[in-house]
Amino acid sequence: MNANFDMSFDRVMQSEGGYVWDKDDAGGETNLGVTIGAWGAYLGRPIKPGEMKALTRSDVKPFYKKMYWDKVRGDDLPQGVDYAIFDFAVNAGPGRAAKFLQQSVGATPDGAIGPGTMALVAKISPAEILQKFAKQKEAFYNSLAEKNPTQQKFLKGWLSRVAHVQTAASSMLA
């Protein structure tokens, strides 16, 4: 399923957009979905002024592969499920994405996708995994907006992304 990374990356890029710096966004300065903190951690150095604005898709693609796709074992997940988990890892972190996958398949949600989780993934239809996963994401985003009113303005976009990813991931099922 390694070939799915390129398609999944392209789909995530369609959702992420370009440069933004919204005072209410906890990620701070962001370009192509990459926050300044994550980019600095990835490079192992402070980010220079203007560097975030200059990022290109080819700059960030290896970052996405290492920091999200590989951490959620995208190459080992069923087609469609790989994209949905990857997309949520980008949006909410690989640990949370792994836990939601684990909850979707009945594994202990420890945030590490290991052999036990993968065995359960293999026993459940990808369509069922996607459905359960999408419900968890909706609940998560709704709770973020309820807990912090400054996040309300992002809720419609988050829920739209859940629906979009669900449709796209379902269309990828073999």
Biotite code that builds the C-alpha atoms (Angstrom):
import biotite.structure as struc

atoms = struc.array([
    struc.Atom([0.000, 0.000, 0.000], chain_id="A", res_id=1, res_name="MET", atom_name="CA", element="C"),
    struc.Atom([3.046, 2.250, -0.161], chain_id="A", res_id=2, res_name="ASN", atom_name="CA", element="C"),
    struc.Atom([1.727, 3.772, -3.394], chain_id="A", res_id=3, res_name="ALA", atom_name="CA", element="C"),
    struc.Atom([-1.194, 5.161, -1.417], chain_id="A", res_id=4, res_name="ASN", atom_name="CA", element="C"),
    struc.Atom([1.019, 7.696, 0.343], chain_id="A", res_id=5, res_name="PHE", atom_name="CA", element="C"),
    struc.Atom([1.287, 9.885, -2.764], chain_id="A", res_id=6, res_name="ASP", atom_name="CA", element="C"),
    struc.Atom([-2.481, 9.913, -3.330], chain_id="A", res_id=7, res_name="MET", atom_name="CA", element="C"),
    struc.Atom([-3.166, 10.444, 0.380], chain_id="A", res_id=8, res_name="SER", atom_name="CA", element="C"),
    struc.Atom([-0.632, 13.268, 0.563], chain_id="A", res_id=9, res_name="PHE", atom_name="CA", element="C"),
    struc.Atom([-2.268, 14.972, -2.425], chain_id="A", res_id=10, res_name="ASP", atom_name="CA", element="C"),
    struc.Atom([-5.685, 14.695, -0.769], chain_id="A", res_id=11, res_name="ARG", atom_name="CA", element="C"),
    struc.Atom([-4.385, 16.102, 2.509], chain_id="A", res_id=12, res_name="VAL", atom_name="CA", element="C"),
    struc.Atom([-2.814, 19.002, 0.635], chain_id="A", res_id=13, res_name="MET", atom_name="CA", element="C"),
    struc.Atom([-6.216, 19.789, -0.890], chain_id="A", res_id=14, res_name="GLN", atom_name="CA", element="C"),
    struc.Atom([-7.604, 20.105, 2.637], chain_id="A", res_id=15, res_name="SER", atom_name="CA", element="C"),
    struc.Atom([-4.718, 21.985, 4.198], chain_id="A", res_id=16, res_name="GLU", atom_name="CA", element="C"),
    struc.Atom([-4.388, 25.039, 2.010], chain_id="A", res_id=17, res_name="GLY", atom_name="CA", element="C"),
    struc.Atom([-1.654, 27.644, 2.156], chain_id="A", res_id=18, res_name="GLY", atom_name="CA", element="C"),
    struc.Atom([-0.138, 30.069, 4.605], chain_id="A", res_id=19, res_name="TYR", atom_name="CA", element="C"),
    struc.Atom([-2.198, 31.219, 7.607], chain_id="A", res_id=20, res_name="VAL", atom_name="CA", element="C"),
    struc.Atom([-1.502, 32.769, 10.959], chain_id="A", res_id=21, res_name="TRP", atom_name="CA", element="C"),
    struc.Atom([-4.725, 32.933, 12.956], chain_id="A", res_id=22, res_name="ASP", atom_name="CA", element="C"),
    struc.Atom([-4.390, 34.181, 16.537], chain_id="A", res_id=23, res_name="LYS", atom_name="CA", element="C"),
    struc.Atom([-7.012, 31.659, 17.667], chain_id="A", res_id=24, res_name="ASP", atom_name="CA", element="C"),
    struc.Atom([-5.268, 28.678, 16.068], chain_id="A", res_id=25, res_name="ASP", atom_name="CA", element="C"),
    struc.Atom([-3.171, 26.880, 18.690], chain_id="A", res_id=26, res_name="ALA", atom_name="CA", element="C"),
    struc.Atom([-0.757, 25.795, 15.943], chain_id="A", res_id=27, res_name="GLY", atom_name="CA", element="C"),
    struc.Atom([0.288, 29.373, 15.260], chain_id="A", res_id=28, res_name="GLY", atom_name="CA", element="C"),
    struc.Atom([1.978, 30.210, 11.973], chain_id="A", res_id=29, res_name="GLU", atom_name="CA", element="C"),
    struc.Atom([1.133, 27.440, 9.504], chain_id="A", res_id=30, res_name="THR", atom_name="CA", element="C"),
    struc.Atom([1.758, 26.705, 5.837], chain_id="A", res_id=31, res_name="ASN", atom_name="CA", element="C"),
    struc.Atom([0.541, 23.688, 3.867], chain_id="A", res_id=32, res_name="LEU", atom_name="CA", element="C"),
    struc.Atom([-0.782, 22.311, 7.152], chain_id="A", res_id=33, res_name="GLY", atom_name="CA", element="C"),
    struc.Atom([2.628, 22.404, 8.850], chain_id="A", res_id=34, res_name="VAL", atom_name="CA", element="C"),
    struc.Atom([2.848, 24.431, 12.062], chain_id="A", res_id=35, res_name="THR", atom_name="CA", element="C"),
    struc.Atom([5.931, 26.430, 12.891], chain_id="A", res_id=36, res_name="ILE", atom_name="CA", element="C"),
    struc.Atom([6.524, 24.319, 16.008], chain_id="A", res_id=37, res_name="GLY", atom_name="CA", element="C"),
    struc.Atom([6.286, 21.026, 14.132], chain_id="A", res_id=38, res_name="ALA", atom_name="CA", element="C"),
    struc.Atom([8.521, 22.274, 11.321], chain_id="A", res_id=39, res_name="TRP", atom_name="CA", element="C"),
    struc.Atom([11.159, 23.496, 13.804], chain_id="A", res_id=40, res_name="GLY", atom_name="CA", element="C"),
    struc.Atom([11.062, 20.166, 15.655], chain_id="A", res_id=41, res_name="ALA", atom_name="CA", element="C"),
    struc.Atom([11.396, 18.263, 12.389], chain_id="A", res_id=42, res_name="TYR", atom_name="CA", element="C"),
    struc.Atom([14.395, 20.338, 11.282], chain_id="A", res_id=43, res_name="LEU", atom_name="CA", element="C"),
    struc.Atom([15.888, 20.467, 14.790], chain_id="A", res_id=44, res_name="GLY", atom_name="CA", element="C"),
    struc.Atom([16.367, 24.226, 14.741], chain_id="A", res_id=45, res_name="ARG", atom_name="CA", element="C"),
    struc.Atom([14.502, 27.512, 15.150], chain_id="A", res_id=46, res_name="PRO", atom_name="CA", element="C"),
    struc.Atom([12.592, 28.746, 12.116], chain_id="A", res_id=47, res_name="ILE", atom_name="CA", element="C"),
    struc.Atom([13.769, 31.965, 10.515], chain_id="A", res_id=48, res_name="LYS", atom_name="CA", element="C"),
    struc.Atom([11.363, 34.816, 9.709], chain_id="A", res_id=49, res_name="PRO", atom_name="CA", element="C"),
    struc.Atom([9.688, 34.235, 6.353], chain_id="A", res_id=50, res_name="GLY", atom_name="CA", element="C"),
    struc.Atom([10.681, 30.575, 6.211], chain_id="A", res_id=51, res_name="GLU", atom_name="CA", element="C"),
    struc.Atom([7.150, 29.293, 6.832], chain_id="A", res_id=52, res_name="MET", atom_name="CA", element="C"),
    struc.Atom([5.713, 31.403, 4.013], chain_id="A", res_id=53, res_name="LYS", atom_name="CA", element="C"),
    struc.Atom([8.293, 29.977, 1.590], chain_id="A", res_id=54, res_name="ALA", atom_name="CA", element="C"),
    struc.Atom([7.472, 26.290, 2.166], chain_id="A", res_id=55, res_name="LEU", atom_name="CA", element="C"),
    struc.Atom([6.526, 24.225, -0.886], chain_id="A", res_id=56, res_name="THR", atom_name="CA", element="C"),
    struc.Atom([4.746, 20.882, -1.269], chain_id="A", res_id=57, res_name="ARG", atom_name="CA", element="C"),
    struc.Atom([8.050, 19.215, -2.122], chain_id="A", res_id=58, res_name="SER", atom_name="CA", element="C"),
    struc.Atom([9.580, 20.672, 1.067], chain_id="A", res_id=59, res_name="ASP", atom_name="CA", element="C"),
    struc.Atom([6.860, 19.273, 3.312], chain_id="A", res_id=60, res_name="VAL", atom_name="CA", element="C"),
    struc.Atom([6.189, 15.896, 1.675], chain_id="A", res_id=61, res_name="LYS", atom_name="CA", element="C"),
    struc.Atom([9.041, 14.076, 3.494], chain_id="A", res_id=62, res_name="PRO", atom_name="CA", element="C"),
    struc.Atom([7.863, 15.722, 6.739], chain_id="A", res_id=63, res_name="PHE", atom_name="CA", element="C"),
    struc.Atom([4.341, 14.335, 6.254], chain_id="A", res_id=64, res_name="TYR", atom_name="CA", element="C"),
    struc.Atom([5.687, 10.867, 5.461], chain_id="A", res_id=65, res_name="LYS", atom_name="CA", element="C"),
    struc.Atom([7.939, 10.693, 8.515], chain_id="A", res_id=66, res_name="LYS", atom_name="CA", element="C"),
    struc.Atom([5.842, 12.554, 11.075], chain_id="A", res_id=67, res_name="MET", atom_name="CA", element="C"),
    struc.Atom([2.369, 11.244, 10.213], chain_id="A", res_id=68, res_name="TYR", atom_name="CA", element="C"),
    struc.Atom([2.119, 8.460, 7.605], chain_id="A", res_id=69, res_name="TRP", atom_name="CA", element="C"),
    struc.Atom([4.899, 6.314, 9.080], chain_id="A", res_id=70, res_name="ASP", atom_name="CA", element="C"),
    struc.Atom([3.799, 6.928, 12.676], chain_id="A", res_id=71, res_name="LYS", atom_name="CA", element="C"),
    struc.Atom([0.289, 5.581, 11.962], chain_id="A", res_id=72, res_name="VAL", atom_name="CA", element="C"),
    struc.Atom([1.636, 2.690, 9.858], chain_id="A", res_id=73, res_name="ARG", atom_name="CA", element="C"),
    struc.Atom([-0.036, 3.947, 6.715], chain_id="A", res_id=74, res_name="GLY", atom_name="CA", element="C"),
    struc.Atom([1.750, 1.365, 4.565], chain_id="A", res_id=75, res_name="ASP", atom_name="CA", element="C"),
    struc.Atom([0.193, -1.441, 6.641], chain_id="A", res_id=76, res_name="ASP", atom_name="CA", element="C"),
    struc.Atom([-3.405, -0.223, 6.818], chain_id="A", res_id=77, res_name="LEU", atom_name="CA", element="C"),
    struc.Atom([-6.163, -1.131, 4.354], chain_id="A", res_id=78, res_name="PRO", atom_name="CA", element="C"),
    struc.Atom([-6.621, 1.208, 1.418], chain_id="A", res_id=79, res_name="GLN", atom_name="CA", element="C"),
    struc.Atom([-8.952, 4.047, 2.385], chain_id="A", res_id=80, res_name="GLY", atom_name="CA", element="C"),
    struc.Atom([-8.394, 3.476, 6.089], chain_id="A", res_id=81, res_name="VAL", atom_name="CA", element="C"),
    struc.Atom([-4.768, 4.523, 5.557], chain_id="A", res_id=82, res_name="ASP", atom_name="CA", element="C"),
    struc.Atom([-5.843, 7.880, 4.141], chain_id="A", res_id=83, res_name="TYR", atom_name="CA", element="C"),
    struc.Atom([-8.450, 8.554, 6.857], chain_id="A", res_id=84, res_name="ALA", atom_name="CA", element="C"),
    struc.Atom([-6.029, 7.773, 9.701], chain_id="A", res_id=85, res_name="ILE", atom_name="CA", element="C"),
    struc.Atom([-3.242, 9.789, 8.044], chain_id="A", res_id=86, res_name="PHE", atom_name="CA", element="C"),
    struc.Atom([-5.497, 12.799, 7.494], chain_id="A", res_id=87, res_name="ASP", atom_name="CA", element="C"),
    struc.Atom([-6.598, 12.810, 11.130], chain_id="A", res_id=88, res_name="PHE", atom_name="CA", element="C"),
    struc.Atom([-3.001, 12.347, 12.313], chain_id="A", res_id=89, res_name="ALA", atom_name="CA", element="C"),
    struc.Atom([-2.146, 15.516, 10.407], chain_id="A", res_id=90, res_name="VAL", atom_name="CA", element="C"),
    struc.Atom([-5.082, 17.367, 11.942], chain_id="A", res_id=91, res_name="ASN", atom_name="CA", element="C"),
    struc.Atom([-5.025, 16.071, 15.526], chain_id="A", res_id=92, res_name="ALA", atom_name="CA", element="C"),
    struc.Atom([-1.728, 14.243, 16.010], chain_id="A", res_id=93, res_name="GLY", atom_name="CA", element="C"),
    struc.Atom([-0.590, 10.685, 15.295], chain_id="A", res_id=94, res_name="PRO", atom_name="CA", element="C"),
    struc.Atom([-1.156, 9.529, 18.873], chain_id="A", res_id=95, res_name="GLY", atom_name="CA", element="C"),
    struc.Atom([-4.797, 10.594, 18.880], chain_id="A", res_id=96, res_name="ARG", atom_name="CA", element="C"),
    struc.Atom([-5.314, 9.130, 15.389], chain_id="A", res_id=97, res_name="ALA", atom_name="CA", element="C"),
    struc.Atom([-3.853, 5.810, 16.575], chain_id="A", res_id=98, res_name="ALA", atom_name="CA", element="C"),
    struc.Atom([-6.091, 5.798, 19.660], chain_id="A", res_id=99, res_name="LYS", atom_name="CA", element="C"),
    struc.Atom([-9.209, 6.499, 17.606], chain_id="A", res_id=100, res_name="PHE", atom_name="CA", element="C"),
    struc.Atom([-8.279, 3.677, 15.215], chain_id="A", res_id=101, res_name="LEU", atom_name="CA", element="C"),
    struc.Atom([-7.734, 1.383, 18.189], chain_id="A", res_id=102, res_name="GLN", atom_name="CA", element="C"),
    struc.Atom([-11.109, 2.301, 19.667], chain_id="A", res_id=103, res_name="GLN", atom_name="CA", element="C"),
    struc.Atom([-12.699, 1.687, 16.259], chain_id="A", res_id=104, res_name="SER", atom_name="CA", element="C"),
    struc.Atom([-11.431, -1.899, 16.188], chain_id="A", res_id=105, res_name="VAL", atom_name="CA", element="C"),
    struc.Atom([-11.771, -2.720, 19.892], chain_id="A", res_id=106, res_name="GLY", atom_name="CA", element="C"),
    struc.Atom([-8.075, -2.535, 20.805], chain_id="A", res_id=107, res_name="ALA", atom_name="CA", element="C"),
    struc.Atom([-6.710, -0.941, 23.958], chain_id="A", res_id=108, res_name="THR", atom_name="CA", element="C"),
    struc.Atom([-6.239, 2.730, 23.010], chain_id="A", res_id=109, res_name="PRO", atom_name="CA", element="C"),
    struc.Atom([-2.586, 3.253, 23.909], chain_id="A", res_id=110, res_name="ASP", atom_name="CA", element="C"),
    struc.Atom([-1.645, 5.342, 20.868], chain_id="A", res_id=111, res_name="GLY", atom_name="CA", element="C"),
    struc.Atom([0.825, 2.798, 19.454], chain_id="A", res_id=112, res_name="ALA", atom_name="CA", element="C"),
    struc.Atom([-0.367, 0.779, 16.468], chain_id="A", res_id=113, res_name="ILE", atom_name="CA", element="C"),
    struc.Atom([1.243, -2.593, 17.069], chain_id="A", res_id=114, res_name="GLY", atom_name="CA", element="C"),
    struc.Atom([0.599, -6.210, 16.112], chain_id="A", res_id=115, res_name="PRO", atom_name="CA", element="C"),
    struc.Atom([-2.499, -6.499, 18.321], chain_id="A", res_id=116, res_name="GLY", atom_name="CA", element="C"),
    struc.Atom([-4.145, -3.489, 16.722], chain_id="A", res_id=117, res_name="THR", atom_name="CA", element="C"),
    struc.Atom([-3.213, -4.663, 13.234], chain_id="A", res_id=118, res_name="MET", atom_name="CA", element="C"),
    struc.Atom([-4.684, -8.122, 13.916], chain_id="A", res_id=119, res_name="ALA", atom_name="CA", element="C"),
    struc.Atom([-7.979, -6.504, 14.893], chain_id="A", res_id=120, res_name="LEU", atom_name="CA", element="C"),
    struc.Atom([-7.875, -4.193, 11.866], chain_id="A", res_id=121, res_name="VAL", atom_name="CA", element="C"),
    struc.Atom([-7.617, -7.300, 9.675], chain_id="A", res_id=122, res_name="ALA", atom_name="CA", element="C"),
    struc.Atom([-10.767, -8.790, 11.240], chain_id="A", res_id=123, res_name="LYS", atom_name="CA", element="C"),
    struc.Atom([-13.070, -5.810, 10.677], chain_id="A", res_id=124, res_name="ILE", atom_name="CA", element="C"),
    struc.Atom([-14.281, -4.462, 7.362], chain_id="A", res_id=125, res_name="SER", atom_name="CA", element="C"),
    struc.Atom([-12.579, -1.237, 6.313], chain_id="A", res_id=126, res_name="PRO", atom_name="CA", element="C"),
    struc.Atom([-16.028, 0.339, 5.794], chain_id="A", res_id=127, res_name="ALA", atom_name="CA", element="C"),
    struc.Atom([-16.950, -0.360, 9.422], chain_id="A", res_id=128, res_name="GLU", atom_name="CA", element="C"),
    struc.Atom([-13.621, 1.030, 10.642], chain_id="A", res_id=129, res_name="ILE", atom_name="CA", element="C"),
    struc.Atom([-14.164, 4.209, 8.627], chain_id="A", res_id=130, res_name="LEU", atom_name="CA", element="C"),
    struc.Atom([-17.685, 4.664, 9.974], chain_id="A", res_id=131, res_name="GLN", atom_name="CA", element="C"),
    struc.Atom([-16.623, 4.265, 13.621], chain_id="A", res_id=132, res_name="LYS", atom_name="CA", element="C"),
    struc.Atom([-13.561, 6.436, 13.076], chain_id="A", res_id=133, res_name="PHE", atom_name="CA", element="C"),
    struc.Atom([-15.617, 9.272, 11.549], chain_id="A", res_id=134, res_name="ALA", atom_name="CA", element="C"),
    struc.Atom([-18.043, 9.251, 14.504], chain_id="A", res_id=135, res_name="LYS", atom_name="CA", element="C"),
    struc.Atom([-15.150, 9.619, 16.937], chain_id="A", res_id=136, res_name="GLN", atom_name="CA", element="C"),
    struc.Atom([-13.695, 12.507, 14.962], chain_id="A", res_id=137, res_name="LYS", atom_name="CA", element="C"),
    struc.Atom([-17.046, 14.324, 14.932], chain_id="A", res_id=138, res_name="GLU", atom_name="CA", element="C"),
    struc.Atom([-17.387, 13.903, 18.703], chain_id="A", res_id=139, res_name="ALA", atom_name="CA", element="C"),
    struc.Atom([-13.814, 15.102, 19.213], chain_id="A", res_id=140, res_name="PHE", atom_name="CA", element="C"),
    struc.Atom([-14.263, 18.273, 17.166], chain_id="A", res_id=141, res_name="TYR", atom_name="CA", element="C"),
    struc.Atom([-17.609, 19.043, 18.786], chain_id="A", res_id=142, res_name="ASN", atom_name="CA", element="C"),
    struc.Atom([-16.011, 18.693, 22.228], chain_id="A", res_id=143, res_name="SER", atom_name="CA", element="C"),
    struc.Atom([-13.174, 21.043, 21.254], chain_id="A", res_id=144, res_name="LEU", atom_name="CA", element="C"),
    struc.Atom([-15.676, 23.716, 20.241], chain_id="A", res_id=145, res_name="ALA", atom_name="CA", element="C"),
    struc.Atom([-17.758, 23.184, 23.401], chain_id="A", res_id=146, res_name="GLU", atom_name="CA", element="C"),
    struc.Atom([-14.744, 23.425, 25.719], chain_id="A", res_id=147, res_name="LYS", atom_name="CA", element="C"),
    struc.Atom([-13.234, 26.485, 24.064], chain_id="A", res_id=148, res_name="ASN", atom_name="CA", element="C"),
    struc.Atom([-15.563, 29.043, 22.420], chain_id="A", res_id=149, res_name="PRO", atom_name="CA", element="C"),
    struc.Atom([-12.685, 30.512, 20.369], chain_id="A", res_id=150, res_name="THR", atom_name="CA", element="C"),
    struc.Atom([-12.620, 27.210, 18.484], chain_id="A", res_id=151, res_name="GLN", atom_name="CA", element="C"),
    struc.Atom([-16.288, 27.467, 17.410], chain_id="A", res_id=152, res_name="GLN", atom_name="CA", element="C"),
    struc.Atom([-15.272, 29.291, 14.241], chain_id="A", res_id=153, res_name="LYS", atom_name="CA", element="C"),
    struc.Atom([-13.316, 26.215, 13.113], chain_id="A", res_id=154, res_name="PHE", atom_name="CA", element="C"),
    struc.Atom([-16.082, 23.654, 13.809], chain_id="A", res_id=155, res_name="LEU", atom_name="CA", element="C"),
    struc.Atom([-17.899, 23.891, 10.474], chain_id="A", res_id=156, res_name="LYS", atom_name="CA", element="C"),
    struc.Atom([-14.633, 23.379, 8.592], chain_id="A", res_id=157, res_name="GLY", atom_name="CA", element="C"),
    struc.Atom([-13.589, 20.466, 10.809], chain_id="A", res_id=158, res_name="TRP", atom_name="CA", element="C"),
    struc.Atom([-16.916, 18.692, 10.359], chain_id="A", res_id=159, res_name="LEU", atom_name="CA", element="C"),
    struc.Atom([-16.856, 19.355, 6.629], chain_id="A", res_id=160, res_name="SER", atom_name="CA", element="C"),
    struc.Atom([-13.406, 17.773, 6.489], chain_id="A", res_id=161, res_name="ARG", atom_name="CA", element="C"),
    struc.Atom([-14.658, 14.707, 8.389], chain_id="A", res_id=162, res_name="VAL", atom_name="CA", element="C"),
    struc.Atom([-17.426, 14.263, 5.811], chain_id="A", res_id=163, res_name="ALA", atom_name="CA", element="C"),
    struc.Atom([-15.081, 14.875, 2.878], chain_id="A", res_id=164, res_name="HIS", atom_name="CA", element="C"),
    struc.Atom([-12.476, 12.415, 4.163], chain_id="A", res_id=165, res_name="VAL", atom_name="CA", element="C"),
    struc.Atom([-15.163, 9.817, 4.884], chain_id="A", res_id=166, res_name="GLN", atom_name="CA", element="C"),
    struc.Atom([-16.461, 10.068, 1.313], chain_id="A", res_id=167, res_name="THR", atom_name="CA", element="C"),
    struc.Atom([-12.999, 9.993, -0.251], chain_id="A", res_id=168, res_name="ALA", atom_name="CA", element="C"),
    struc.Atom([-11.740, 7.167, 1.970], chain_id="A", res_id=169, res_name="ALA", atom_name="CA", element="C"),
    struc.Atom([-14.857, 5.103, 1.279], chain_id="A", res_id=170, res_name="SER", atom_name="CA", element="C"),
    struc.Atom([-14.329, 5.558, -2.462], chain_id="A", res_id=171, res_name="SER", atom_name="CA", element="C"),
    struc.Atom([-10.843, 4.101, -2.060], chain_id="A", res_id=172, res_name="MET", atom_name="CA", element="C"),
    struc.Atom([-12.036, 0.811, -0.550], chain_id="A", res_id=173, res_name="LEU", atom_name="CA", element="C"),
    struc.Atom([-11.116, -2.172, -2.692], chain_id="A", res_id=174, res_name="ALA", atom_name="CA", element="C"),
])
